[in-house]
Amino acid sequence: MTDPIRSALMSAIEARGGRVDKELDGDRLRVELGGKSFEVYLDNLRRRVDMGDRLDVAVSEFIDALAAPRPEIDVATRRSGLRLMLEQAAVLSGTKTLHRSVSPEVAISLVWMDDREGRIRLMQPQVLAAWQLDEEDAWASAADNMNRLLAESPLKVMDGNRGLRLGMLETNSVLKASLISAPALRVHVEPELGWPVFAVAPCRDFLYLVPDSAKDQLGRIGAVVVREFTQSAYPLSPEIFQISDAGIRSIARFQSNTNGP
């Protein structure tokens, strides 16, 4: 099936004298424009269209931002923009992006974002060196910034079928699923859901948190997890994660041909 957003962007880039050098995994493109090479994610563009912006206007402004001279990131902004982002292990494989494995399918990567989350930069050791940031210090700053984002994301608890309680974090951030990496998650969710909790994060903008007491009911969300994973432009994993004081651990995986793990 043709992707209208991807097609519109590729046509507009060519119309401005650029070209798509390579289509990468995870809805990424390597673009050459104005004598420079960029690796772009389409998530911000998709969000604008989903929120009602006209496709041609969104694409034009996206390319304008891409081609515009990028200001030097000052010292304070370097640290404040660091984030933790869940990403597929296959996307990170073979790259120098700093990341920590969660399971064979996903990892937590160190990234930098601007305030509008319009620019995402995958952090590599040479970038930290150029920015004069220690690696462990960078991870700690990113974790602090995720805690701040979590504090701005109210927990909504929904009573589903047959009393299954589902926790959802209310945020428009592209890092919704990645909020399971925030160290303050326990403080944020324990009053309503208890601790530890289970989580499913089939794609970048989808997250369910399930109380430990509902472990035997997890199979009931299998169909929606598989659907989100297979249909999203930014899939992560159909795994079930247990989040406790020991960290994030994959305990099972929903299969596409079943409702249960």
ABEGO torsion letter per residue (X at the ends): XBBAAAAAAAAAAAAAGBBBABBBBGGBBBBBBGGBBBBBBAAAAAAAAAAGBBAAAAAAAAAAAAABBBBBBBAAAAAAABBBBBBBAAAABGBABBBBBABAABBBBBBBBBAAGABBBBBBAAAAAAAGBBAAAAAAAAAAAAAAAAAABBBBBBBBBGGBBBBBBBBABAAAAAAAABAAAAAAAAAAAEOBBBBBBABAABBBBBBAAAAAAAAAAAAAAAAAAAABABBABABBBBBBAAEBBBABBBBAABABX
